[in-house]
Amino acid sequence: MSVFKWILWPFSALYGCLTWLRNLAFDWGLRPSYQSKLKTICIGNLQVGGSGKTPMTAYLFWLYASQYSIAVLSRGYGRKSKGLIAATELSTADDIGDEPLWYHQTLPGAKVVVSEKRKKGLKYIENRTHSELVLLDDALQHRKVTCHANLLLTDYQLLYTQDHVMPMGRLREGRTGAKRAQIIVVSKCPEDLSPESAQAIVKQLKPLPQQQVFFTSLSLGNPKKLKGALSLDKRPYQAVLALSGLANPKSFHALCQRFSSNIQYKTFEDHHTYTVAELDALFKGLPDNTIVLCTEKDAVKLKEQHLLACIPENTVYVLPVFVNCLFGQETQLKAAIDTCLNA
């Protein structure tokens, strides 16, 4: 560990102590927490971003779409608005955030609501929609609401047991916060993860007796053209530029590497708001016979009219990703969640 990180240790200790005291107040009932009359699933993590909550939320939507009418509740990170907003056909990323906009455009029939105050959002969904199940994106630290099922995601490349509290590491709270989850999901695993490796990870995580651990990977769908008539399999190219605004772009970069060994990366911060000037500079400097691959989250912003006008035809392609539950345990995962929802 670097000397710089050790310098940050006192600040991490203080921050960890404060979050521990806050959690203790909720655990002891000194601060109230609201539980909705609707069934609720929290998709959260202990670390700052990058664990795959967005594709996991979509995965759970499709897992339960035939069983329940579903709403998705998010804070709406990166939006320029405030307060409670229900997504409509006129919503933009500035209005509700890039991830909620993607949910609204991609998950048919889902009621998408953003609100910094999750309790207020839940009450809106209870009173103004016909939803039966609410997926709360990134609400594990939002202790003012209590969900029926808490899923804790942890990245295969950096388990929360190997991390430290901010600013020394990326943990939003101490590792003991994992105890609030009934289900731990190790995300972004290699598709060929062996059972022996999985068991070794379980030993590292040391789950409580009532906790279950599952493993997921990301699989790649067919690339979609953002603008133009040519699909990627009909578009000759010699190089790739991977464009993303993600908290942790490593898994996206790995997927892009499947398309070319001649690859460059253009990375922005999570929830980045693209500008005309940035795109003009990017495409002006793009070498001939180079395609741009981007995430679905970035694509919802790039499709906005003033940005789309800057993008050359048959140049940008969107990589959709899907969650796979490894070792054929999707049925067991759903059963574990159902047990929490029906408790």
N, C-alpha and C positions, 0 to 999 in steps of 0.2 A: 504494500500500500504506500502511496506517495506521501512525502512529508506534508505537502499542501493539505491532503485530506485529514491528516492528524491535527493540523492547525484548526480545521473546521470542527473537530470533535466536540469542543465545549458548546458550540452553537447547536450542534445536532442533539447533544444531551439535553440542553434547555428546551429545544423544540419538542423532543420526544417526551419530556416530562410534562409539558403543557398539554400535549395531545392525550397523554395517559390520564391526566387529571380530568380532562374533558370527557373522555370515554367513561371514566369511573363515575362521574356525575350521572350519566345516562344509565349505566349498569345498575346503580343503586336507586334509580328512580328519583333522583334529585332534580333532574330536568325531564320534562315530559316528551314522549315520543308517540307519534300518531300511527295507528295501523288501519289501513283502509278496509272497508267491507268487501272490496274487490280482491281477487287473488293477485298477488304481487310477486314479481321476481326481480331481484337486484342483480345486475351484472356489474361487478366492481373489481377493484384491485387495490393493492397496498402501495404500488409504485406509481410514479407520475407518468401517465400515458404509455402507449406503445405495447399494450398486452393483447390487443385484438378484441377489445370490447365491442366495436362496431360490427364486425362480421359475426361475432358470437350472438349479439342481439338479433341480427337477421336470421341466424340459424335457429334460435329459439322461436322466432316468429313462425317460421315454416314448420317447426316441430309441433306447434300448437294451433296452427291456423285452421285446421279442420275441426278443432274442438271448442275453441273460444273465439269471441269477438275481441280483438286485441288493440290496445293503445300502447304507444311508446312515449315515455316521459323522460325528457332530457333537460339539462340546464341550458344547453345551447351555446357551448363554448365557441368563442370567436365571432359571435354576432355583434352587431352594432346597436341593437335594441335592448330594452330592459323590460322586465315584467313578464306576465303570462301571455303567450301567444299560441294560438292553435294554427297549425299549418293549413294553407289553402293552395289552390292552383297558382295563385299570384305570388306566393312566398319566394323570397330569395335567400341566399346564404347570409346576407347582411341582416335579414329579418329574424331568421331562426337558427342560423349556424349551418355549417356544411354537412355535418352528420345527420341532424334531423331532416334537412332537405333531402338528403339521399334516402333516408327511411321513407319519407313521404312519396318520393318518386318511384321507389323500388318495391315497397311492401304493399301489395294491393289490399285496400280496405282498412289499413292501419290508421288509427287516429293519432296523429303526432302532435304533441304539446310540449312547449318549452317553458320552463319557469325556474328561476333561481331558488324559489321556495317550493320544495317538492310537495309539502303538505297542501299548499294552495293548488298545485297542479293536480294532485290526486283528487281533491274535492271537486275541481272543475270536471275531471273525467267522470267522476261518480255522478255528477248532477247534469252534465251537458252532453254526454255520449251514452251509447248503449254497450259500452265495453264491459267485458267480463274478466279480462286478464290485462294487467299492466306490466310492461317491461320497463324497468327503471335503469337507464343507461348511466353508469358511473355514479352510484348513490351509496356506496358502502360507507363512506365517511359522513354522509348526510344523516346524522343520528336522530334528527327530529322526526324521521319516519322510520317505522319498523316494517320490513318486508317479510312475507311468509317464507320465501326461499332466497337465500343469499349465495350467489356464486362468486367465488374469488378466483380471478384469473391471474396466473403468474407465467411469465415468459420462460420458455424452455432454456433460452440463452442466459437468463439472469433470474434465477429463482429468488423469491423474496427472502429466503433464508440465507442467501449469499449477499444481501444488500444491507445498506445502512440508512438511517433516518437522514433526511435533508438537513443541511446542505452537504453533509459528508457523502451521502448517497442519494438514492431516488425514492426512498420510502416516505410516504405522507404521514405515517405514524409508525409506532413500533411493531415489530413482528407479531406481538401478542394480539394485534387486531385481527389476525387470521381466525381467531377462535369464534368470531361472529358468523363465519360462513359454515353452512352445513355441507357445502360441496366445493372442492378445490379443483380447478381445471388448469392443467399445465398446457399452455397454448403454444402454437407455432412449432410443434415438434416435427422432427423429420418424419416423413411418411413411412420410412422403414424402421422406426424406433423398435428395438427389440423388447420383449417382455422383461428380460433381465435388466436392461437399462431403466425401464419404467419402475421396476421394483427398487432399484438403487435410488431413484428420485424420491419415491415414497418414503424411504428411510431418511432421506435428507429433510423432507418436509415434516416428518413426525406428526402426522395428523392425529387429532383427538379420536377417541373410540367412536364417537357419533359422526365423525366426518368421513366422507367418501372422496376419493381422488380419481379423476378421469384425465385422459390425454387426448388432445386434438391437434390436427395439422391443418394447414391451408392448402387447398387445391386450386388450380388455375382454370378459369373458364375460358371460353373462346373470346379473344380480343375483339373489342367493338370499335368501329371507326367513329371518331368524334365529328369529323367534317369531311365530306367527299363521298365518292361513289365506290372506291376500291376497298375491298376487305383486305386484311393484312396478308392473307395467303395469296392474294393477287398483286400485292405491292412489292416490287423488288427493292431491296435495301442492302446496304453493306455495313451499316453501323447503327447503334441505338443510343439515344439519350434518355435516361431514366429521370423523369420529372416528378417531384413529390413534395408535399408539405405535411410531414408526419413527425410524430414524437420520436419514433424509432423506425427508420426506413430500412433496416437490415433485411428483413424478410421480403420486402418489396424488391429490393435490389437483387436478392437471390433469384426471385422469379424472373426478373428482367434478363438475367444472365442466361436464361434458357434460350433467348432469341438471338444472341450474338455474343461472341467473345470480344468484339470491338465495341466497348460500351463506356459511356461517360455518365456522370451523375450531376444533376442540378437539384440541390436540396434546399428547401426553405423550412422555416419553423412550422410547428403544428398549427393548423387552421389559418395558414397564410392567406392573406387577401391579395390576389394577383392584380397587377396594374397593366394598362396598355403599354406603358414604357418598358416594363420588364419583358413582356411578351415580344414586343417589337425588337428589343435587343437580342432576345434568345433566338428568334427565328432568323434574324439578320446574320447572326454568327453561326448558324447551323450548317455544318458541312453538307455537300451534295450527297444524295443517296443515304440520308440519315432519317430514321423515324424517331418519333418521341413516344415513349410509353408513360402513361400516368395512371394514378389510382382513381377509383370510382369517386372517392371523396373530393379529389381535386377536380374531377371532370364536371361535377355539378356547378362549380364556380366558372370553369372555363367555357361552359355552354351559355353563360350569360351573354346577351347580344353584343355588348360593346367589346367584350373580349374575344368572342367567336369570330368577329370581323377581322381580328389581327392574325388569325391562325390560317396558314395555307391549307388547301385541300389535300387529303390523302397523306397527311403528315403525322397527326396525333392519333394514337390508339389507346383505348382504355382497357386495363387488365382487371376483369372481375375475379374476385376470390371467394371461395366457399370453405366453410368449416367442415372437417370430417372428424367424427369421433373414432379414435383408433381402437383396435382390438375388438371391433364389432360390438362396442358397448353402448350404442345409442339407446337401445331399449332399457338398459340398466340406468343410464343417465336420466332418461325421462321418468323412470320409476322413482328414482331418488328425488327428483324435483316434485313429482306428484305427491309423494309422501309429505313433503313440506307444505305444499299447497292445501292439502286436505287435513292437516293436523288440527 
